[in-house]
Amino acid sequence: MKELTDRTWLRSHEEETGDVRVYRPEDHPLPPARGREGLTFHSDGRFDYRAPGRAGTETGTWHEAGDDVQADIAGQVIHFGVVEVDDDVLRLRWPHP
């Protein structure tokens, strides 16, 4: 999933419907918000998670699991169901069973 890696994705909750979360590249023009969730999937297997309103970033690891992605942050394993990924949008079902 080349489009996924080495970029930071910010959550665009304004575009969400149902159980799919929408993320845009950090340089995408998003409306003002009090904080946005951020995800970075590094090509070397590191994963950064930034929660809105929190100072700092939690770092863990990630890997592809079939058509989906699995991340491990401080022992918590999260499965992301990748619905769509291209240069301009990332849509995830999270957490994915």
N, CA and C atoms as a LAMMPS dump frame, in Angstrom:
ITEM: TIMESTEP
0
ITEM: NUMBER OF ATOMS
291
ITEM: BOX BOUNDS ff ff ff
-5.0000000000000000e+02 5.0000000000000000e+02
-5.0000000000000000e+02 5.0000000000000000e+02
-5.0000000000000000e+02 5.0000000000000000e+02
ITEM: ATOMS id mol type element x y z
1 1 1 N 0.828 -1.176 0
2 1 2 C 0 0 0
3 1 3 C 0.874 1.241 0
4 2 1 N 1.516 1.456 -1.105
5 2 2 C 2.481 2.539 -1.234
6 2 3 C 1.888 3.909 -0.898
7 3 1 N 0.642 4.162 -1.313
8 3 2 C 0.019 5.462 -1.068
9 3 3 C -0.113 5.768 0.422
10 4 1 N -0.121 4.727 1.229
11 4 2 C -0.334 4.85 2.672
12 4 3 C 0.897 5.354 3.416
13 5 1 N 2.081 4.986 2.943
14 5 2 C 3.297 5.169 3.736
15 5 3 C 3.976 6.514 3.562
16 6 1 N 4.755 6.833 4.6
17 6 2 C 5.624 8.001 4.66
18 6 3 C 4.883 9.312 4.438
19 7 1 N 3.696 9.371 5.015
20 7 2 C 2.932 10.618 5.031
21 7 3 C 2.043 10.607 6.253
22 8 1 N 1.671 11.783 6.685
23 8 2 C 0.776 11.898 7.827
24 8 3 C -0.626 12.173 7.322
25 9 1 N -1.565 11.416 7.876
26 9 2 C -2.977 11.529 7.524
27 9 3 C -3.726 12.145 8.699
28 10 1 N -4.543 13.157 8.426
29 10 2 C -5.344 13.797 9.462
30 10 3 C -6.808 13.446 9.273
31 11 1 N -7.469 13.181 10.377
32 11 2 C -8.871 12.77 10.319
33 11 3 C -9.755 13.934 9.883
34 12 1 N -10.619 13.648 8.921
35 12 2 C -11.577 14.618 8.398
36 12 3 C -12.975 14.158 8.794
37 13 1 N -13.312 14.339 10.073
38 13 2 C -14.584 13.827 10.597
39 13 3 C -15.789 14.45 9.896
40 14 1 N -15.599 15.617 9.273
41 14 2 C -16.689 16.284 8.566
42 14 3 C -17.197 15.457 7.383
43 15 1 N -16.354 14.596 6.85
44 15 2 C -16.709 13.798 5.67
45 15 3 C -17.212 12.393 6.018
46 16 1 N -17.25 12.056 7.278
47 16 2 C -17.552 10.682 7.669
48 16 3 C -19.045 10.381 7.669
49 17 1 N -19.326 9.15 7.284
50 17 2 C -20.673 8.598 7.401
51 17 3 C -20.535 7.147 7.846
52 18 1 N -21.449 6.677 8.668
53 18 2 C -21.395 5.29 9.125
54 18 3 C -20.149 5.003 9.932
55 19 1 N -19.583 3.805 9.723
56 19 2 C -18.443 3.359 10.525
57 19 3 C -17.099 3.542 9.825
58 20 1 N -17.049 4.34 8.773
59 20 2 C -15.805 4.556 8.038
60 20 3 C -15.213 5.908 8.411
61 21 1 N -13.958 5.895 8.861
62 21 2 C -13.248 7.134 9.185
63 21 3 C -12.536 7.625 7.923
64 22 1 N -12.543 8.931 7.742
65 22 2 C -11.913 9.544 6.565
66 22 3 C -10.699 10.345 7.019
67 23 1 N -9.586 10.144 6.321
68 23 2 C -8.344 10.861 6.593
69 23 3 C -7.861 11.502 5.308
70 24 1 N -7.247 12.66 5.449
71 24 2 C -6.676 13.395 4.32
72 24 3 C -5.201 13.659 4.613
73 25 1 N -4.378 13.829 3.56
74 25 2 C -2.969 14.176 3.793
75 25 3 C -2.874 15.472 4.593
76 26 1 N -1.822 15.609 5.397
77 26 2 C -1.716 16.765 6.292
78 26 3 C -1.676 18.095 5.556
79 27 1 N -1.347 18.102 4.259
80 27 2 C -1.334 19.364 3.512
81 27 3 C -2.677 19.659 2.829
82 28 1 N -3.664 18.8 3.042
83 28 2 C -5.005 19.011 2.479
84 28 3 C -5.687 20.158 3.232
85 29 1 N -6.378 21.046 2.516
86 29 2 C -7.044 22.159 3.209
87 29 3 C -8.283 21.684 3.977
88 30 1 N -8.135 21.503 5.273
89 30 2 C -9.237 21.079 6.136
90 30 3 C -9.788 22.286 6.883
91 31 1 N -11.077 22.258 7.229
92 31 2 C -11.627 23.361 8.016
93 31 3 C -10.982 23.407 9.405
94 32 1 N -11.031 24.558 10.054
95 32 2 C -10.479 24.66 11.407
96 32 3 C -11.135 23.643 12.346
97 33 1 N -10.343 23.128 13.267
98 33 2 C -10.827 22.165 14.259
99 33 3 C -10.028 22.355 15.543
100 34 1 N -10.561 21.856 16.631
101 34 2 C -9.86 21.978 17.923
102 34 3 C -8.764 20.942 18.088
103 35 1 N -8.524 20.19 17.093
104 35 2 C -7.516 19.138 17.106
105 35 3 C -7.972 18.018 16.198
106 36 1 N -7.044 17.381 15.559
107 36 2 C -7.377 16.285 14.659
108 36 3 C -6.5 15.086 14.964
109 37 1 N -7.114 13.928 14.887
110 37 2 C -6.379 12.675 15.014
111 37 3 C -5.423 12.574 13.827
112 38 1 N -4.201 12.114 14.087
113 38 2 C -3.212 11.966 13.028
114 38 3 C -2.589 10.581 13.033
115 39 1 N -2.379 10.031 11.842
116 39 2 C -1.76 8.719 11.661
117 39 3 C -0.601 8.855 10.692
118 40 1 N 0.535 8.237 11.026
119 40 2 C 1.665 8.182 10.104
120 40 3 C 2.148 6.746 10.021
121 41 1 N 2.114 6.191 8.819
122 41 2 C 2.588 4.844 8.549
123 41 3 C 3.947 4.97 7.851
124 42 1 N 5.037 4.73 8.577
125 42 2 C 6.374 4.844 8.01
126 42 3 C 6.717 3.568 7.237
127 43 1 N 7.464 3.724 6.149
128 43 2 C 7.812 2.566 5.317
129 43 3 C 8.712 1.568 6.039
130 44 1 N 9.382 1.995 7.13
131 44 2 C 10.243 1.073 7.881
132 44 3 C 9.473 0.3 8.958
133 45 1 N 8.127 0.437 8.973
134 45 2 C 7.318 -0.322 9.917
135 45 3 C 6.93 0.423 11.183
136 46 1 N 7.424 1.655 11.374
137 46 2 C 7 2.448 12.527
138 46 3 C 5.626 3.037 12.262
139 47 1 N 4.878 3.258 13.326
140 47 2 C 3.542 3.849 13.244
141 47 3 C 3.423 4.916 14.311
142 48 1 N 2.982 6.106 13.922
143 48 2 C 2.778 7.205 14.869
144 48 3 C 1.289 7.512 14.948
145 49 1 N 0.797 7.657 16.179
146 49 2 C -0.601 8.018 16.413
147 49 3 C -0.654 9.27 17.263
148 50 1 N -1.377 10.258 16.769
149 50 2 C -1.557 11.501 17.512
150 50 3 C -3.039 11.688 17.785
151 51 1 N -3.395 11.728 19.051
152 51 2 C -4.793 11.917 19.443
153 51 3 C -5.086 13.407 19.513
154 52 1 N -6.296 13.816 19.145
155 52 2 C -6.633 15.236 19.246
156 52 3 C -6.58 15.714 20.689
157 53 1 N -6.023 16.891 20.892
158 53 2 C -5.963 17.466 22.219
159 53 3 C -4.842 16.953 23.098
160 54 1 N -4.08 15.975 22.624
161 54 2 C -2.974 15.423 23.41
162 54 3 C -1.655 15.988 22.94
163 55 1 N -0.799 16.269 23.863
164 55 2 C 0.549 16.685 23.487
165 55 3 C 1.363 15.43 23.185
166 56 1 N 2.051 15.423 22.1
167 56 2 C 2.91 14.297 21.779
168 56 3 C 2.237 13.238 20.932
169 57 1 N 3.049 12.296 20.542
170 57 2 C 2.641 11.219 19.641
171 57 3 C 3.028 9.891 20.249
172 58 1 N 2.156 8.912 20.123
173 58 2 C 2.483 7.545 20.536
174 58 3 C 3.056 6.818 19.326
175 59 1 N 4.129 6.087 19.545
176 59 2 C 4.781 5.376 18.445
177 59 3 C 4.709 3.881 18.683
178 60 1 N 4.477 3.17 17.6
179 60 2 C 4.423 1.714 17.648
180 60 3 C 4.907 1.156 16.324
181 61 1 N 4.354 0.034 15.939
182 61 2 C 4.714 -0.603 14.675
183 61 3 C 3.446 -0.919 13.895
184 62 1 N 3.605 -1.156 12.602
185 62 2 C 2.473 -1.542 11.766
186 62 3 C 2.949 -2.506 10.686
187 63 1 N 2.018 -3.261 10.136
188 63 2 C 2.299 -4.109 8.983
189 63 3 C 0.991 -4.405 8.253
190 64 1 N 1.134 -4.773 6.978
191 64 2 C -0.032 -5.153 6.197
192 64 3 C -0.49 -6.532 6.652
193 65 1 N -1.785 -6.706 6.711
194 65 2 C -2.39 -7.988 7.077
195 65 3 C -3.43 -8.302 6.004
196 66 1 N -2.963 -8.875 4.899
197 66 2 C -3.853 -9.087 3.752
198 66 3 C -4.163 -7.748 3.122
199 67 1 N -5.438 -7.44 2.969
200 67 2 C -5.849 -6.142 2.422
201 67 3 C -6.008 -5.091 3.503
202 68 1 N -5.754 -5.445 4.746
203 68 2 C -5.923 -4.538 5.866
204 68 3 C -4.572 -4.207 6.488
205 69 1 N -4.618 -3.443 7.565
206 69 2 C -3.41 -3.022 8.266
207 69 3 C -3.587 -3.323 9.743
208 70 1 N -2.492 -3.727 10.379
209 70 2 C -2.501 -3.988 11.816
210 70 3 C -1.422 -3.132 12.457
211 71 1 N -1.777 -2.414 13.517
212 71 2 C -0.817 -1.579 14.247
213 71 3 C -0.736 -2.054 15.69
214 72 1 N 0.434 -1.926 16.275
215 72 2 C 0.658 -2.267 17.679
216 72 3 C 1.247 -1.04 18.363
217 73 1 N 0.488 -0.489 19.305
218 73 2 C 0.934 0.677 20.052
219 73 3 C 0.914 0.309 21.53
220 74 1 N 2.091 0.227 22.12
221 74 2 C 2.229 -0.092 23.548
222 74 3 C 1.456 -1.357 23.917
223 75 1 N 1.529 -2.365 23.055
224 75 2 C 0.87 -3.629 23.342
225 75 3 C -0.589 -3.7 22.944
226 76 1 N -1.167 -2.593 22.522
227 76 2 C -2.554 -2.606 22.045
228 76 3 C -2.535 -2.79 20.534
229 77 1 N -3.149 -3.88 20.074
230 77 2 C -3.184 -4.186 18.648
231 77 3 C -4.494 -3.671 18.062
232 78 1 N -4.376 -2.885 16.993
233 78 2 C -5.536 -2.3 16.321
234 78 3 C -5.545 -2.782 14.88
235 79 1 N -6.695 -3.269 14.428
236 79 2 C -6.867 -3.7 13.044
237 79 3 C -7.637 -2.631 12.29
238 80 1 N -7.064 -2.148 11.211
239 80 2 C -7.705 -1.16 10.361
240 80 3 C -8.214 -1.864 9.112
241 81 1 N -9.482 -1.737 8.81
242 81 2 C -10.016 -2.237 7.553
243 81 3 C -9.846 -1.151 6.508
244 82 1 N -8.968 -1.353 5.542
245 82 2 C -8.714 -0.341 4.522
246 82 3 C -9.833 -0.407 3.488
247 83 1 N -10.64 0.636 3.444
248 83 2 C -11.748 0.727 2.497
249 83 3 C -11.263 1.345 1.195
250 84 1 N -10.415 2.389 1.315
251 84 2 C -9.886 3.082 0.137
252 84 3 C -8.615 3.806 0.534
253 85 1 N -7.639 3.804 -0.359
254 85 2 C -6.438 4.609 -0.169
255 85 3 C -5.93 5.019 -1.536
256 86 1 N -5.701 6.318 -1.69
257 86 2 C -5.032 6.853 -2.869
258 86 3 C -4.267 8.095 -2.429
259 87 1 N -3.792 8.888 -3.35
260 87 2 C -2.963 10.037 -2.981
261 87 3 C -3.696 11.084 -2.159
262 88 1 N -5.03 11.13 -2.244
263 88 2 C -5.77 12.218 -1.611
264 88 3 C -6.689 11.798 -0.466
265 89 1 N -6.939 10.507 -0.303
266 89 2 C -7.874 10.094 0.748
267 89 3 C -7.511 8.712 1.28
268 90 1 N -7.749 8.54 2.574
269 90 2 C -7.606 7.248 3.242
270 90 3 C -8.901 7.013 4.005
271 91 1 N -9.584 5.928 3.699
272 91 2 C -10.823 5.574 4.39
273 91 3 C -10.589 4.256 5.123
274 92 1 N -10.839 4.287 6.443
275 92 2 C -10.587 3.119 7.291
276 92 3 C -11.821 2.759 8.094
277 93 1 N -12.044 1.473 8.243
278 93 2 C -12.971 0.959 9.228
279 93 3 C -12.12 0.638 10.441
280 94 1 N -12.363 1.324 11.57
281 94 2 C -11.437 1.201 12.693
282 94 3 C -12.201 1.253 13.997
283 95 1 N -12.055 0.35 14.886
284 95 2 C -11.263 -0.872 14.713
285 95 3 C -12.015 -1.883 13.864
286 96 1 N -11.261 -2.701 13.211
287 96 2 C -11.796 -3.716 12.308
288 96 3 C -11.668 -5.067 13.011
289 97 1 N -12.754 -5.849 13.078
290 97 2 C -12.67 -7.132 13.809
291 97 3 C -11.67 -8.105 13.211
